[in-house]
Amino acid sequence: MLKGNAIIGQSGGPTSVINSSLAGVIGAAKEFHEIDNIYGMNYGIEGFMEERLLDLGAQKESILKGLRFTPSSALGGSRHKLQDEDFPQILRVLKKYNIRYFFLIGGNDTMDTVHRIEAFCRKKDWKLIGIGIPKTVDNDLLATDHTPGFASAARYNMLSVLQAGVLLRDMKRVDRFMVYQTIGRDAGWLAASTAAARRSEEDAPHLIYCPERPFDKEKFIADAKSCVEKYGWVSVVVSEGLKYEDGTPVSASETKDKFNNIEYGATGGGSVGMSVHRILREATGWRGEFQVTESLNMCAFDRTVPWDLEEAYLCGRHAVDLAAKGISGVMVTIDRISSVPYKVGFGNAPLKDVAVAAKEMPEEYINKRGNHITESFLEYIKPLIGQIPDYVQFEPKFVEIGR
C-alpha cells in the first residue's frame, strides 16, 4: 500500500454541494492511515502548479463540518486546460510534497485532467492513485445515474419556472410570454427538469427546448401562438446550447473558452433566452420577459436537496475507499438501485470512458415534436428534486348579478 500525502482539488464551475464532497474526502482521508497529510489545491491545477497548497488537516473542525453546508468551491475553482508543458511541473510538485493520492472534484474536463495526470505519472514511474469525484449541475457526465449538484440545481430551476409561471398566469393581460434560460451546453437535463412541478396542462412550462434537438424557428412560433390561444400566455424554457439545424447557436455566440467550447451563456456575451425572446416578440408583437439565471443555481444553498448533499459527501468518502483498495484511474459513480423507494449505491467507472465526453438526454426523454419532455423523464427526475409546492388558484366563480 502506498504511503504518502493526499491532494484534493475542485475544478470547473461549482455547485451548492461540491464542498460536501470535499468534506467527505477530508473526513475519510483522516481515517486512512496510509495518508500522512491532506493538502488542498488553491484554485485547482493552476494553484497546484504554483504550489498554492492549503493544509486541510490543520483546519479547525468547525470549518470542516461547515463545509457540508457551504455552497460554491471553498478551495477556489479553475478552468485551466492542461498543456503538454504543464506535466513536468506537476510531477515536480507531486514529488516535492510526496503526493501519492490525487483527488479532483469536477466535470468531464476535470476527469480528463485526472486521467492525463495519472497516466503521465505511470509513464514516469511515479506511483500515484488518481480518482475523480463527479460534480456538475449540467448532469452530463457519462457512467453515473446523476451527478452531485444536479438535483439541487434542477430544483432551483424547477421552482424558478414554477413561480414565474404563477406570476405570468396572473399577469397575462400585461405580459403574454416568458423565456427562461438554463445552463446546458450539450445536454438539456436542467431545462427538462423544470417540467417536474407541472400538475395540469396549463402549468408552466408549456414549451421546453433542449440542445439534443435542433431548434426550428417557425415551429416554435407556431407552438407559442397555440399556447397563447389556449391559455392566454406561454412559458418557454431553453437550454443555453440550443442550435439551429445547421449547427449555428441560437444565441449567436462565437466566444470560446480554454477547452475550445463555445461560451453560450452571458459569460460569452450572448444569450439564447434573449434571442428567443426577440424571435417571439418580432413575430407576434407581444410583450414578454426573458430570464437568465446563469450561475445562480450553482450556489443557491437555500434550495439544496438534502439527499444531494448526502450523496455528494458519500461520493467523497467512496473515493478514499477506492484509493484504500489501490484502485486508480476511475471516477466515482452514483448507481440508482430503485426510484420508488429512491435508493442508490456507489461504484466507479474508468476515467478514459468519462473524460471530455458529454452525456446527452436519451431520445425517449424528449417528445417527438422536440418541444417538451416525456413521462419517462418525469419518472427519472421526480425522486431527485424533493417536495413540490402546491400553489392554489381561484376557481372561475364570477358574480352574475348585473352582468
N, C-alpha and C positions, 0 to 999 in steps of 0.2 A: 504494500500500500504506500502511495506517495505521501511524503511528509513535507510540509511547507506552508506557505501563506496563500490566502484567497483574495481575489479581487472581484468586486461587483460593480457593474455599470448600468446606467439607464440610457437608452438611445431612442432617437426619433421623437415624435410628439408624445406628450404624457397622457395619462388617463386619471380618473378620480381614484383608481385603486392600485396604481403601479407601485406606490410606496408600501402597500400591504404585501406585495410580492417581495420587495426589498427586505421588509421586516421578517418575512418567512425565511429568506436565505440567511440573514444575520443570525436569527434565533437558532436555526438548525446547524449552522456552521460553528456556533459557540459550543454545541454539544458534540461535535465531531472532533475527536482527539488528534486526528492527523493534521488538522488545520491549526497553525500556531497563532497567526494574526489575520484579522479581517480588514481589508482596505476597500475604499470606495473611490471610483473614478469621479473626479470633479469635472463635469462637462464631457462625459463619455470618453471615447477612444482618443479624442483630441487632448483632453486633460491628462489622460494616461500617458501619452507620448511626451507631455510637458512635465511629467512626474507630479501632477497635482493629485496626490493621493490622501484621502481622508482616513484617519484611524477610526474605523467604525467600532472597534472593540473598546475604545476609550470613551465612547459616548455615554451620557447619562442614561440610566434605564428608563427614565420618564420620556426621553426623546425617542428611544427605540420603541416603546409602547405606543407613543403618539403617532409614529409613522403609519400605523394601520388605519388612522383616521385623518390623514392629511392628504389632500389632493396634489396633483402636479408631480414633478420629478424632484425629489429632495436633493439628489446628488447633482442635479443640473444636467440638462439634456444636450444632445449633439446630433447633427445630421451629416457628419463627415463621411465621405465616401473614401474607403481605403484605396491608396495608391501603392504600386509596387515598391516605391521608395520608402514607404512607411514601415515595412516589415522588419528591417534591421533594427530600427529604433524601438519598435515594440518588443522584439526579442531581447534587446539590451536591458530594457526596463524590467521585463519579466525575470531575467537572470539577476539583476541588481537587487531586486526585492524578494528573490526566491519564491516567485509566484508559481504555484503548481495547480491551482484551481481557479478557473476563469469562468465567471458567470455574467451574462449580459441579458438584460431585460428589454425586449423590444419587438418590432415587427419583422416583415420579411427581409428588408435590407439589413436589419440588425442580425438576423440569423445568418445572412451571407458573411457578415463581419466575423462572427464566431467561427463559422465553418472555415473561412480562409486562414484565420489566425491559428486554429487548431491544426489544420493541415500543414501550415508553414513550420510550426514547431515540431511536428512529427518528422518532417523532412530534415530539419536541422538537429534532430536527436535531443530536443528539449522536452522532457516528459511533462505533459500538460493535459489536464482534463478540462475540456471546454463544453459548457452546456448553455443552451439558450432557454430563456423563460418567456413565454408568449405574452404579448401585450399589443393591443391596438383597438381603438374604438371602431375601426372600419370592419373588423371581423373577417379580414381577407387572408388569414393565414391558413395554409393547407394542413391537413392531417389532424386538426383539432376540431371538435364539435363547435366550439366558440372560443373566443379569446377573452381573458380577463380585461375588463374595461368596457367591453361591448354592451353587456346587459344594462349597465348604468347609463351609458351614452344613448342606448336605444330608448330607455325610459325617459331620459331628458328630452329627446326629440318627440317621442310619443306624446308626452304631456304638453309640450310646446304647441304641437299641431292641434291636439285636442282642445286646449284652452283658447288658442287663436281661432279655432273653428266656432266655438261658442260665441266669441266676440263678433266674428263675421256674420254668423247666423242672425244675431240681434241687430247688426248694423248694415244689413244688406241693402237698405234703401240709400245708403251713403256709398259703401264700397261693395262692388259686385264680386271681387275675387281677391285671393291672397296666394302668393307664391312663396313657398318655404324651401330654402336650400339646405341640404345636408352635406356633410363630408362623405366622400365615396368616389375615389379617383377611378377605380376599375370595377368596383362592386357596389351593388345597391342595398346592402344589408340595412344600413341605417335609414335610408329612405323608406324601405319596405316596412320597417318596424313601426313607423308612425301610424299604420293601419290597425295596430293591435287593440286600440281602445274603441273602435267603431262598434256601436250597438245596433245601429239601423243604417239603412241605405243613405239617409240624408246626412249622417255624421261625416265630419272631416276625417281624413282627406278623401276627396272624390276621385282624384287622379294622381297616380304615382308613376314617375318615370325614372328608370334605373339605367346605368351605363351598359348593362348587358344587352340592351336592345337599342337600335338606332332611333333617334328622335325624328318623328315626321311632323313637320310644322303644320301642314294642312289638317292632318288627322287630329292634332292637338287642339287646334282652333275649333274644329267641329265638335270634339268631345266636350270642350269647355262650354260652348254655346248650349249644348244639350243639357249639361248640368244646370246652367242658369235658368233654362226653360223649366226644368223640373223643380228646382229648389229655390231659385231666386238668387243664388250665389254659387261660387265654386272655389274649393280649396285644392291647391295644386302643390305637390311635393316633387322636387327634382334633386337628383344627385349631382354633385359638382362636376363629375367627369362625363356628363351627358354629351353624346356626339351625334352628328348627322350621319346619314348613310355613307357618305364619302370619307368619314373619319374626322371631319372638321369639328372642333369643340364648339358646342353651342354657346359657351362663354366667350368665344373668340380669343381666348388667352393663348399667348405664344411663349410666355416666360417658362424657363425650365430650371429645375433645382439641380443640386450636385449629382444626383443619381440619374440625370437626363430625363426625369419625369416632368410632364407639363404641370405647372402650378395653376390648377384650375380655380382655386378659391381666391379670396381677397388678397392673399399674400402675393399672388401673381398679377394683381391689378385687374382681374376680370371677375365676372360673376354670372353664372348660369341663371341664377334667380333674377337678376336684373334683366338679362337678355330675354328670358321667357316672359317676364312682366311686360317688356317693351313689345314683344310679338303680340301678346293678347290685347294690350291697350291700343296698339295701332290698328289691329284687325276689327276691334269692336267699339272703341271709344269709351269703354268702361273705365271707371276709376277703381283702383285697387292698390294693394300693398305688396312689397316683397320683403322677406326677412332672411337675413344671412347670419347665422349664429356662429359659424366658423369654429374656433377652438373652445368656445364656452362649455361644450359638452365634455371637454377633456379635464375640466377642473370643477365641475358642479357637484361638490360633495353632498349638497343638500338633497340631491336626487339619486344618490347611490343606492343600489340594490344590496341588501345585507349579504346574500349568498355570493354576490360578485366579489365583495371584499374578502369573504372567507375563501373562495376558490383561488383568488389571487395569492393570498397568504399560503395556502396549501401547495400551490404551484412552486412557490419559492422554496418551501421545505422539501418538496419532492425532488427538486433539482439537486439539493445536497444529498438526499437519499441515493440518487443515481450515482453521484460522484463517489459516495462512500463505497459503492459496489464496483467502482472502477469503470463505469460506463461513461464514454466521452463521445463527442461529435453528434449529440442529439438535442432535440428540443422537447421540453415537457409538453404533454398534450392533455386536454380535458376530454374524456370519453363519456358520452351520455349512455347511461345504463337504461333509464326509463324516463318518460316525460310525465307520466301520471302513475305513482307519485314521482316528482322530479328527483332524480338521483344520478350522480356522476362518479367516475373513478378517474385515476390519473395514470398516464402511460408516457410513452416517448416515441419520437419519430426521427429518422436520420436528418441531420441539418441539410444534407445535399438535396433532400426531397422537398424542403420547405423554403430554402433560401431564394430570395428575389421573386419567385412566382406568386401570383395572387389567386385567391380562391373566389371565383365568381358565384353568384347565386345559381342554384340548379334551375334548369329550364322549367321544371314543374312548379317553381315558386312564383312565377310571373304569368299573368293571364295571357291569352292568345293575342289580344289587341296590343299588349305591351303597355297598358296604362294603369295597371293595378296589380295586386298580388292575389294569390290563391289561398284556399283553405289549408293546403299543405304547409304553407309558410306560417300561417297562424298557429298551427299545431307545434311548429318548431319554436316560435318566438314567445308564446304566452307563458310557458314555465319560467322564462328568464327575467321578465320585466317587472314582476310584482303586482300588487293590488292596483286595480284601475279605478279612479274616481268615478262616482256615479252622479253626474250633474242632472238637474231637473229642468223641465221646460213647461211653461203654462200650456194647458190644453186650449184649443181654439173655441172657447165658450164665450161668445160675444153677447153683449146686451142687445136685445131685439127691439125694445121699445123705441119708437120714433125713427127706425131705420128705413 
